[in-house]
């Protein structure tokens, strides 16, 4: 799922007073899929599921079933960019994390889209990529063919890029290089028709600080302050997502079925004495009448349920840590400690400053009902103005050496740690520990480099100052709820379990404070109000905890069924097939072995495009010989 700037959830100024009804499909009109067999079953109709289903169903001889818990929704809350500034909780699961002892025992909401299109329908619309070094790290972990150069064609394949207008380039200094984007992909990457004028002042501060200013971050050089497109349809200035990009244009294909309102609760297997377990279908519960039914796949069951539900479903099906399965009463098919381990996200600190002398309009102008009505009139009339803005088009992703002079000391501390000391109990497994040690070496290297970011600072001018850690060393877990295995899984982020993460967050807070004290921003007379106190490391963390301004997640959950060699605690190989079973693959964010320094949306479209090609390659279509070719074959054999 793309980012949800957590602190920005307070920023709902441009929302109208009354939301239009959500256009959900009627459950009773759903296709009858029970007991039928398809070539492929895709579990999850979110971003990656719809992308893969689109590509697999290009071959009319292959039948594809997408099975999704949510419904089709197409209303103002899913279309209008300004809605991306609030949490569309009506289209999300209601999940709360386990208490986190490292942030005062606080629990946090777990934001997961529950709608066709998944996170692409409810995220913040940011459409950026990480540096090449982040993707190259995946291959360094043993995943052959997964690197920046191999992913770039898929980044392009998934997008159609529309540059900003000449007027906006001149007015705001927007830079870009269209050659790194596609020209005919399903997802529209473009720029809103509006910018807040105070963004010029924010940019001036970054330029004066001497941070890198790459012309185009999507070139693999995503360190510094730069402009990014959003997932935005340029003509209508509405959200571009997996549903309207990958599904709507091809929904009439007779070989593609989307079944909504159905919750998969088990992967079904055949077991052979010599061949072992082979995925043959799924069991699901209808949200319409609570009936339990099954449906079958002749070629592959493809998991696209996301980083929370894919590991849960594997565990429900007997693939997971033995102690977790036993506690939940699930028969163990294969003891796989890695299922549900290695979970990562982008923990963040949310500072707030009281600003004065903001230009009009600004992100808070929507609090004025008259101005709000005027802005909506402008949007409805000519698709311009503040309503076209999601989270903006300016971001800063900075290296560790940019935000602190102590970067060498931090890197040295990473290398000298006893890794096992700061990991969950499941890492008693030697393979998982070996994989983390390999990850740690890569993270230490990336933290030391100038071409890899460690911190994100969204560039906005209304007092919110977010610092998001991009490459944490702490590792979370997803496990079955032993009291009710079919309930939401136990989500434990373990934020700051590794003290290095805590130390870097503190350095980010210090950087934000000195940034807002710069002379270029003096016009705003900024006064820090959250957390407002704290000088030492402990004081800063305590103040963030007390003000509840530390978040465990940017809704970038990843890694919980990692793509790594099995010797490193991987769940899938570079072919995305689950180890030790047949005909079961994973294509969602749970396969990401190291979370990249970016919002995940654009990356997951590229991953899904590549995944579709891998699946096609191992399931080739056999061409029926023509009469002429058949005659030639017969003739050769008759000689």
VOGU-175417 format. One record per residue (C-alpha): y, x, z; chain. Coordinates in Angstrom, 3 decimals. Example, Ala and Ser with C-alpha at 12.3 -4.5 7.8 and 13.67 -1.06 7.14 Angstrom:
% residues 2
      north       east         up   chain
     -4.500     12.300      7.800       A
     -1.060     13.670      7.140       A
//
This chain:
% residues 639
      north       east         up   chain
      0.000      0.000      0.000       A
      3.534      1.252     -0.655       A
      5.843      1.947      2.191       A
      7.379     -0.510      4.575       A
     10.359      1.344      5.992       A
      9.548      0.196      9.510       A
     13.006      0.425     10.965       A
     14.393     -1.357      7.928       A
     12.437     -4.439      8.892       A
     15.558     -5.321     10.874       A
     17.492     -5.329      7.621       A
     17.008     -8.856      6.312       A
     20.621     -9.678      5.572       A
     20.201    -10.753      1.975       A
     17.420    -13.254      2.569       A
     18.302    -16.895      1.958       A
     18.045    -19.297      4.855       A
     15.111    -21.224      3.359       A
     12.098    -19.637      1.676       A
     10.493    -21.431     -1.204       A
      6.879    -22.558     -0.647       A
      4.267    -19.945     -1.354       A
      2.507    -20.759     -4.627       A
     -1.084    -20.346     -3.485       A
     -3.969    -21.477     -5.614       A
     -5.966    -24.440     -4.413       A
     -9.236    -23.109     -2.906       A
    -11.210    -26.039     -4.302       A
    -10.368    -24.968     -7.867       A
    -12.072    -21.593     -7.462       A
    -14.798    -20.533     -9.929       A
    -18.387    -20.940     -8.804       A
    -19.716    -17.401     -8.423       A
    -22.494    -17.905     -5.880       A
    -25.895    -16.397     -6.692       A
    -24.721    -15.211    -10.124       A
    -24.972    -11.665    -11.460       A
    -22.145     -9.604    -12.975       A
    -22.125     -6.063    -14.284       A
    -19.492     -5.051    -11.739       A
    -18.288     -6.562     -8.496       A
    -14.901     -5.311     -7.332       A
    -14.403     -6.012     -3.627       A
    -10.668     -6.479     -3.138       A
     -8.094     -7.842     -5.568       A
     -5.295     -5.540     -4.488       A
     -3.574     -2.721     -6.347       A
     -6.610     -0.582     -7.133       A
     -9.015     -3.499     -7.532       A
     -6.957     -5.215    -10.209       A
     -6.278     -1.925    -11.986       A
     -9.970     -1.037    -12.189       A
    -10.953     -4.605    -13.148       A
     -8.449     -4.608    -15.988       A
     -9.846     -1.397    -17.466       A
    -13.529     -2.259    -16.997       A
    -13.086     -5.672    -18.592       A
    -11.540     -4.104    -21.713       A
    -15.143     -3.946    -22.910       A
    -16.014     -7.572    -23.652       A
    -19.718     -6.845    -23.200       A
    -19.218     -6.062    -19.492       A
    -18.696     -8.809    -16.933       A
    -16.397     -8.099    -13.996       A
    -15.989    -10.120    -10.813       A
    -13.067     -9.461     -8.471       A
    -13.541    -11.046     -5.072       A
    -10.466    -11.325     -2.826       A
     -9.737    -12.801      0.585       A
     -6.129    -13.733     -0.248       A
     -4.699    -16.085     -2.827       A
     -2.424    -15.890     -5.842       A
      1.199    -16.112     -4.707       A
      4.204    -16.072     -7.029       A
      7.400    -17.120     -5.287       A
     10.818    -15.821     -4.342       A
      9.380    -13.672     -1.532       A
      7.111    -11.797     -3.952       A
      9.574    -11.574     -6.833       A
     13.046    -10.757     -5.524       A
     13.708     -7.092     -4.650       A
     15.815     -7.773     -1.547       A
     12.772     -9.321      0.099       A
     11.242     -5.849      0.188       A
     13.613     -5.144      3.079       A
     11.670     -7.465      5.370       A
      8.042     -7.800      6.360       A
      6.364    -10.581      4.419       A
      3.975    -11.245      7.303       A
      2.773    -14.525      5.809       A
      1.021    -12.469      3.134       A
     -0.437     -9.881      5.523       A
     -3.390     -9.734      7.854       A
     -2.711    -10.224     11.554       A
     -4.081     -6.976     12.979       A
     -2.936     -5.019     16.028       A
     -3.985     -1.448     16.652       A
     -5.718     -0.153     19.742       A
     -3.379      1.223     22.442       A
     -2.226      4.754     21.734       A
     -2.068      6.910     24.842       A
      0.151      9.475     23.127       A
      3.000      6.999     22.615       A
      3.000      5.339     25.997       A
     -0.065      3.171     25.438       A
      1.772      1.106     22.848       A
     -0.062     -1.016     20.293       A
      1.291     -1.351     16.776       A
      0.946     -3.870     13.991       A
     -1.348     -2.840     11.142       A
      0.302     -3.947      7.905       A
     -2.222     -4.808      5.188       A
     -1.552     -7.140      2.271       A
     -3.615    -10.352      2.216       A
     -2.743    -11.585     -1.260       A
     -3.825    -11.003     -4.848       A
     -2.105     -7.730     -5.735       A
     -2.381     -6.473     -2.179       A
      0.222     -4.005     -1.001       A
      1.939     -3.929     -4.389       A
      3.153     -7.492     -3.709       A
      4.503     -6.891     -0.200       A
      5.562     -3.235     -0.117       A
      9.007     -1.648     -0.344       A
      8.722     -1.100     -4.130       A
      9.259      2.682     -3.966       A
      7.671      4.312     -7.020       A
      7.612      8.023     -6.327       A
      5.080     10.841     -6.447       A
      4.327     13.877     -4.306       A
      4.603     17.502     -5.318       A
      1.898     19.081     -7.437       A
      0.789     21.076     -4.378       A
     -0.218     17.880     -2.565       A
     -2.603     16.788     -5.321       A
     -3.905     20.301     -5.924       A
     -4.930     20.297     -2.248       A
     -7.462     17.558     -3.026       A
     -9.286     19.858     -5.427       A
     -9.090     22.735     -2.926       A
    -11.156     20.559     -0.601       A
    -13.995     20.606     -3.117       A
    -13.090     17.681     -5.373       A
    -13.445     19.083     -8.858       A
    -11.135     17.458    -11.396       A
     -8.767     15.982     -8.812       A
     -5.507     17.882     -9.094       A
     -1.970     17.426    -10.351       A
     -2.714     18.244    -13.967       A
     -5.691     15.880    -14.106       A
     -3.755     13.018    -12.493       A
     -0.561     13.341    -14.555       A
     -2.009     11.525    -17.616       A
     -2.973      8.627    -15.348       A
      0.467      8.515    -13.741       A
      1.778      8.101    -17.258       A
     -0.889      5.648    -18.393       A
     -0.052      3.231    -15.590       A
      3.701      3.010    -16.244       A
      6.438      1.970    -18.601       A
      9.636      3.790    -17.733       A
     13.105      2.380    -18.346       A
     15.959      4.795    -17.596       A
     19.058      3.731    -15.695       A
     21.997      2.512    -17.721       A
     24.478      5.053    -19.044       A
     27.127      3.473    -16.831       A
     25.030      3.926    -13.686       A
     24.113      7.490    -14.581       A
     27.802      8.293    -14.874       A
     28.808      6.335    -11.773       A
     26.161      7.653     -9.384       A
     24.939     10.895    -10.903       A
     21.379      9.634    -11.349       A
     19.061     12.245    -12.854       A
     15.654     11.735    -14.482       A
     13.252     13.047    -17.102       A
     11.502     10.249    -18.965       A
      8.858     12.619    -20.364       A
      6.950     12.481    -17.069       A
      6.451      8.727    -17.299       A
      4.583      6.414    -19.618       A
      5.983      4.230    -22.382       A
      3.407      1.436    -22.529       A
      1.801      1.081    -19.109       A
      1.346     -2.138    -17.123       A
      3.721     -1.223    -14.271       A
      7.450     -1.154    -14.889       A
      9.286      1.811    -13.349       A
     13.032      1.283    -13.560       A
     16.274      1.229    -11.594       A
     18.184     -1.650    -10.021       A
     21.441     -2.717    -11.629       A
     23.311     -2.000     -8.409       A
     23.982      0.781     -5.905       A
     25.944      0.668     -2.654       A
     29.025      2.850     -3.063       A
     28.457      4.633      0.261       A
     25.389      6.302     -1.234       A
     27.833      8.741     -2.838       A
     28.861      9.958      0.612       A
     25.234     10.292      1.710       A
     24.504     12.367     -1.381       A
     27.512     14.572     -0.688       A
     26.078     15.506      2.699       A
     22.717     16.501      1.229       A
     24.355     18.537     -1.519       A
     26.550     20.344      0.988       A
     23.493     21.206      3.081       A
     22.057     23.118      0.152       A
     18.757     21.244     -0.129       A
     16.971     21.445     -3.487       A
     18.087     18.851     -6.042       A
     15.281     18.448     -8.585       A
     16.268     16.627    -11.756       A
     12.974     14.714    -11.805       A
     10.662     14.565     -8.808       A
      7.836     13.084    -10.899       A
      7.469     16.466    -12.622       A
      5.487     17.689     -9.609       A
      8.607     19.143     -7.992       A
      9.151     16.573     -5.253       A
     10.931     18.632     -2.624       A
     14.613     18.037     -1.954       A
     16.938     15.093     -2.486       A
     16.330     13.107     -5.647       A
     16.445      9.769     -7.424       A
     13.333      7.653     -7.876       A
     12.585      4.509     -9.870       A
     11.284      1.382     -8.192       A
      8.481     -0.942     -9.274       A
     10.984     -3.221    -10.965       A
     10.961     -5.258    -14.173       A
     14.235     -4.191    -15.803       A
     15.038     -7.375    -17.708       A
     14.519     -9.822    -14.869       A
     15.210     -7.422    -11.966       A
     12.066     -8.676    -10.227       A
      9.104     -6.899     -8.643       A
      6.507     -5.277    -10.880       A
      3.118     -5.369     -9.166       A
     -0.602     -5.182     -9.834       A
     -0.893     -8.932    -10.275       A
      1.816     -9.392    -12.911       A
      1.148     -5.994    -14.491       A
     -2.622     -5.628    -14.553       A
     -3.988     -9.148    -14.066       A
     -1.688    -11.812    -15.507       A
     -1.602    -10.419    -19.083       A
     -5.413    -10.346    -19.342       A
     -6.505    -13.163    -17.047       A
     -7.798    -15.178    -20.020       A
    -10.572    -12.658    -20.683       A
    -13.829    -14.592    -20.481       A
    -15.645    -11.602    -18.988       A
    -13.213    -11.263    -16.040       A
    -13.422    -13.554    -13.022       A
    -11.033    -13.479    -10.064       A
    -12.412    -15.368     -7.057       A
     -9.920    -15.814     -4.217       A
    -10.251    -17.135     -0.685       A
    -13.542    -15.311     -0.121       A
    -14.104    -12.750      2.608       A
    -16.850    -10.223      1.913       A
    -18.732     -9.374      5.099       A
    -21.647     -7.294      3.852       A
    -22.778     -5.120      0.961       A
    -26.328     -6.022     -0.073       A
    -28.936     -3.365     -0.857       A
    -32.358     -3.075     -2.391       A
    -34.565     -0.421     -0.833       A
    -37.219      1.481     -2.723       A
    -39.795      3.777     -1.129       A
    -38.801      6.626     -3.414       A
    -35.331      5.651     -4.633       A
    -33.709      4.728     -1.317       A
    -30.904      2.199     -1.015       A
    -29.217      0.717     -4.068       A
    -26.242     -1.666     -3.844       A
    -27.118     -4.956     -5.511       A
    -24.292     -7.301     -4.492       A
    -22.253     -8.674     -1.615       A
    -22.329    -11.493      0.890       A
    -19.137    -13.464      1.444       A
    -17.705    -16.319      3.494       A
    -15.627    -18.989      1.777       A
    -12.280    -19.675      3.451       A
    -12.511    -23.192      2.021       A
    -15.634    -24.431      3.806       A
    -16.924    -21.378      5.781       A
    -20.106    -21.349      3.708       A
    -21.949    -18.028      3.432       A
    -23.162    -17.065     -0.030       A
    -24.148    -14.060     -2.098       A
    -23.321    -12.683     -5.535       A
    -24.924     -9.783     -7.385       A
    -23.994     -6.728     -9.465       A
    -26.302     -5.102    -12.003       A
    -24.298     -1.899    -12.404       A
    -21.978     -1.163     -9.465       A
    -20.399     -2.616     -6.383       A
    -16.894     -1.153     -6.347       A
    -15.036     -1.081     -3.036       A
    -11.292     -1.656     -3.334       A
    -10.716     -3.270      0.068       A
     -8.373     -0.556      1.339       A
     -8.385      2.018      4.109       A
     -8.917     -0.541      6.876       A
    -11.513     -2.878      5.394       A
    -13.574     -0.569      3.162       A
    -14.872      1.493      6.122       A
    -15.396     -1.713      8.089       A
    -17.511     -3.174      5.272       A
    -19.577     -0.009      4.941       A
    -20.218     -0.093      8.686       A
    -21.109     -3.800      8.596       A
    -23.614     -2.893      5.888       A
    -25.318     -0.169      7.926       A
    -23.425      2.889      6.663       A
    -21.422      4.538      9.424       A
    -21.519      6.336     12.772       A
    -24.807      5.485     14.454       A
    -23.290      4.844     17.884       A
    -20.653      2.494     16.423       A
    -23.274      0.513     14.502       A
    -25.608      0.295     17.474       A
    -22.810     -0.946     19.726       A
    -22.003     -3.704     17.225       A
    -25.627     -4.680     16.677       A
    -25.826     -3.454     13.065       A
    -29.062     -1.943     11.772       A
    -28.463      1.643     10.688       A
    -29.309      2.315      7.058       A
    -27.681      5.749      7.035       A
    -25.950      7.575      9.866       A
    -22.568      8.498      8.323       A
    -20.081      9.660     11.001       A
    -17.448     10.179      8.292       A
    -17.131      6.451      7.537       A
    -13.971      5.415      9.367       A
    -12.969      8.972     10.348       A
    -10.195     11.189      8.939       A
     -7.683      8.311      8.828       A
     -4.123      9.457      8.195       A
     -0.712      7.852      7.828       A
      2.946      8.825      8.003       A
      4.099      8.441     11.634       A
      7.854      8.142     11.928       A
     10.827      8.197     14.267       A
     13.482      5.547     13.734       A
     16.940      6.597     14.883       A
     19.904      4.253     14.705       A
     23.566      5.151     14.477       A
     26.541      2.882     14.915       A
     28.692      3.382     11.801       A
     32.225      2.297     11.016       A
     34.272      2.200      7.826       A
     31.379      1.125      5.662       A
     32.373      0.114      2.162       A
     32.044     -3.498      1.057       A
     29.471     -4.566      0.124       A
     27.061     -2.653      2.317       A
     23.532     -3.431      3.462       A
     24.899     -5.448      6.391       A
     27.268     -7.599      4.338       A
     24.590    -10.228      3.941       A
     25.177    -11.265      7.549       A
     28.245    -13.092      6.258       A
     26.931    -16.446      4.924       A
     29.735    -16.743      2.371       A
     29.123    -13.254      1.002       A
     25.372    -13.878      1.028       A
     25.799    -17.023     -1.064       A
     28.041    -15.144     -3.476       A
     25.481    -12.358     -3.869       A
     22.710    -14.827     -4.620       A
     24.932    -16.545     -7.142       A
     25.531    -13.210     -8.836       A
     21.806    -12.473     -8.939       A
     20.832    -15.889    -10.248       A
     23.538    -15.767    -12.924       A
     23.215    -12.268    -14.378       A
     20.612    -10.343    -12.334       A
     23.075     -7.895    -10.799       A
     24.409     -7.158     -7.330       A
     22.848     -6.376     -3.936       A
     19.895     -8.721     -4.390       A
     18.471     -6.300     -6.989       A
     18.115     -3.622     -4.290       A
     14.863     -3.037     -2.462       A
     15.020      0.141     -0.361       A
     17.273      1.989     -2.767       A
     16.624      4.755     -5.247       A
     17.499      7.881     -3.262       A
     15.049      9.841     -1.117       A
     14.890     13.214      0.568       A
     11.549     14.948      1.073       A
     12.129     18.304      2.737       A
      9.954     21.311      3.522       A
      9.327     22.479      7.070       A
     11.380     25.619      6.480       A
     14.333     23.432      5.493       A
     14.339     21.317      8.644       A
     13.682     24.033     11.231       A
     14.011     27.778     11.675       A
     10.883     27.591     13.810       A
      8.570     26.903     10.879       A
      6.747     30.233     11.110       A
      6.017     29.665     14.792       A
      4.709     26.179     14.046       A
      2.450     27.430     11.255       A
      1.153     30.204     13.521       A
      0.358     27.628     16.211       A
     -1.630     25.561     13.697       A
     -3.737     28.556     12.748       A
     -4.445     29.545     16.348       A
     -5.481     26.098     17.596       A
     -8.983     25.206     18.657       A
     -9.157     22.250     16.287       A
    -11.867     20.386     18.191       A
     -9.563     20.066     21.212       A
     -7.262     17.632     19.423       A
     -9.710     15.470     17.479       A
    -11.502     12.168     18.223       A
    -15.003     12.287     19.701       A
    -16.650     11.609     16.323       A
    -15.669     15.145     15.312       A
    -18.503     16.432     17.445       A
    -20.267     16.064     14.105       A
    -20.389     19.559     12.634       A
    -19.731     18.428      9.063       A
    -16.626     16.461     10.004       A
    -15.330     19.415     12.006       A
    -15.971     21.797      9.109       A
    -14.026     19.479      6.818       A
    -11.108     19.251      9.202       A
    -10.993     23.035      9.581       A
    -10.728     23.294      5.805       A
     -7.972     20.656      5.829       A
     -6.157     22.487      8.605       A
     -6.088     25.719      6.616       A
     -4.612     23.876      3.642       A
     -2.057     22.070      5.818       A
     -0.955     25.338      7.422       A
     -0.430     26.793      3.973       A
      1.519     23.766      2.723       A
      3.660     23.721      5.879       A
      4.664     27.306      5.174       A
      5.701     26.719      1.561       A
      8.994     25.721     -0.030       A
      7.288     23.579     -2.701       A
      5.613     21.094     -0.325       A
      7.428     18.532      1.801       A
      6.650     17.857      5.458       A
      9.306     15.219      6.192       A
     10.793     12.192      4.477       A
     14.364     11.036      5.173       A
     15.225      7.823      3.283       A
     18.835      7.966      2.127       A
     20.547      4.786      3.288       A
     24.017      4.050      4.668       A
     23.889      1.387      7.328       A
     22.913      3.321     10.448       A
     19.145      3.535     10.159       A
     17.915      7.135     10.085       A
     14.155      7.489      9.585       A
     12.183     10.684      9.788       A
      8.578     10.316      8.581       A
      5.994     13.066      9.090       A
      4.159     13.574      5.819       A
      1.154     15.717      6.650       A
     -0.114     15.002     10.171       A
     -2.895     16.959     11.851       A
     -3.891     14.058     14.093       A
     -6.786     11.955     12.826       A
     -7.342      8.252     13.379       A
    -10.483      6.149     13.249       A
    -11.618      2.726     12.014       A
    -14.599      1.274     13.864       A
    -16.335     -2.078     14.235       A
    -15.266     -4.268     17.124       A
    -18.362     -4.220     19.335       A
    -17.460     -7.640     20.780       A
    -17.329     -9.258     17.335       A
    -18.316     -7.117     14.397       A
    -16.798     -9.581     11.928       A
    -13.420     -9.566     13.656       A
    -10.675     -7.125     12.638       A
    -11.874     -3.558     13.137       A
    -10.587     -1.313     15.896       A
     -7.720      0.691     14.391       A
     -6.872      3.809     16.393       A
     -4.239      6.025     14.819       A
     -4.349      8.678     17.572       A
     -0.717      9.426     16.735       A
      0.373     12.779     18.201       A
     -3.106     13.613     19.475       A
     -2.393     16.976     17.911       A
      0.733     18.400     19.615       A
      1.894     20.032     16.380       A
      2.708     16.583     14.964       A
      4.770     15.821     18.052       A
      6.603     19.125     17.714       A
      7.499     18.525     14.073       A
      8.743     14.985     14.779       A
     11.060     16.451     17.425       A
     12.401     18.972     14.897       A
     12.991     16.088     12.467       A
     15.009     14.216     15.111       A
     17.132     17.326     15.668       A
     17.631     17.669     11.923       A
     18.753     14.048     11.620       A
     21.217     14.508     14.464       A
     22.837     17.546     12.904       A
     22.803     15.843      9.504       A
     24.765     12.847     10.817       A
     27.188     15.221     12.525       A
     28.144     16.809      9.214       A
     31.780     16.683      8.053       A
     30.827     14.790      4.882       A
     29.705     11.850      7.057       A
     32.632     11.998      9.493       A
     34.262      8.988      7.816       A
     31.555      6.780      9.352       A
     32.225      8.026     12.920       A
     28.472      7.896     13.606       A
     27.351      7.320     17.193       A
     23.648      7.554     17.984       A
     22.458      4.447     19.813       A
     18.648      4.823     19.433       A
     17.145      6.700     21.102       A
     20.575      7.922     22.218       A
     19.330     10.543     24.675       A
     17.065     13.557     24.908       A
     17.571     17.277     24.355       A
     14.275     18.975     25.152       A
     11.090     18.177     23.262       A
      9.725     16.084     26.116       A
     13.024     14.263     26.616       A
     13.255     13.357     22.931       A
      9.688     12.035     22.780       A
     10.127     10.112     26.029       A
     13.354      8.535     24.742       A
     11.667      7.524     21.472       A
      8.790      5.974     23.411       A
     11.073      4.124     25.814       A
     13.138      2.669     22.961       A
      9.963      1.854     20.976       A
     11.382      3.731     18.013       A
      8.215      5.695     17.254       A
      5.925      4.133     14.676       A
      2.353      5.167     13.956       A
      2.377      3.983     10.363       A
      4.354      3.659      7.150       A
      1.562      1.368      5.883       A
      0.174      4.439      4.129       A
     -3.276      4.316      5.722       A
     -5.631      6.664      3.917       A
     -8.622      8.970      4.256       A
    -11.041      6.720      6.149       A
    -13.793      7.140      3.508       A
    -12.724     10.515      2.229       A
    -13.518     12.146     -1.071       A
    -14.904     15.521     -0.019       A
    -18.223     17.344     -0.221       A
    -20.773     15.840      2.146       A
    -20.914     19.211      3.911       A
    -17.230     18.644      4.826       A
    -17.768     15.137      6.124       A
    -17.034     13.355      2.873       A
    -18.096      9.777      2.162       A
    -17.747      9.936     -1.632       A
    -17.920     12.782     -4.098       A
    -15.488     13.536     -6.905       A
    -17.307     10.828     -8.893       A
    -16.286      8.319     -6.143       A
    -19.932      7.336     -5.530       A
    -20.964      6.953     -1.896       A
    -23.329      9.690     -0.787       A
    -26.948      8.743     -0.220       A
    -26.924      5.305     -1.839       A
    -26.868      4.183     -5.436       A
    -24.468      1.986     -7.393       A
    -21.796      1.905     -4.667       A
    -18.373      3.419     -5.304       A
    -14.924      3.420     -3.664       A
    -11.608      3.396     -5.547       A
     -8.969      2.654     -2.893       A
     -6.752      4.726     -0.592       A
     -9.586      5.376      1.830       A
    -10.853      8.123     -0.521       A
     -7.663     10.229     -0.226       A
     -8.741     13.342      1.703       A
     -5.207     14.514      2.577       A
     -2.351     12.021      2.572       A
      0.318     13.230      0.120       A
      4.028     13.513      0.854       A
      5.105     10.341     -0.915       A
      4.851      6.568     -0.797       A
      1.366      5.798     -2.030       A
      1.941      3.099     -4.638       A
      2.336      5.190     -7.797       A
     -0.409      7.563     -6.642       A
     -2.901      4.739     -6.181       A
     -2.273      3.364     -9.675       A
     -3.093      6.832    -11.041       A
     -6.182      7.124     -8.815       A
     -7.417      3.709     -9.948       A
     -6.864      4.517    -13.615       A
     -8.885      7.712    -13.232       A
    -11.541      5.853    -11.249       A
    -11.958      3.326    -14.047       A
    -12.582      6.123    -16.531       A
    -15.187      7.697    -14.232       A
    -17.016      4.371    -13.887       A
    -16.918      3.759    -17.633       A
    -18.263      7.242    -18.335       A
    -21.386      6.728    -16.223       A
    -21.966      3.256    -17.628       A
    -21.683      3.863    -21.362       A
    -21.934      1.020    -23.794       A
    -24.922      1.496    -26.053       A
    -23.965      0.740    -29.633       A
    -26.378     -1.469    -31.521       A
    -27.402      0.400    -34.689       A
    -26.419     -1.192    -37.971       A
    -29.159     -2.181    -40.438       A
    -28.326      0.878    -42.505       A
    -28.532      3.239    -39.516       A
    -31.742      1.608    -38.330       A
    -33.262      2.122    -41.805       A
    -32.271      5.803    -41.758       A
    -33.829      6.236    -38.315       A
    -37.047      4.585    -39.518       A
    -37.070      6.737    -42.648       A
    -36.761      9.974    -40.684       A
    -39.616      9.011    -38.385       A
    -41.769      8.012    -41.350       A
    -41.510     11.436    -42.987       A
//
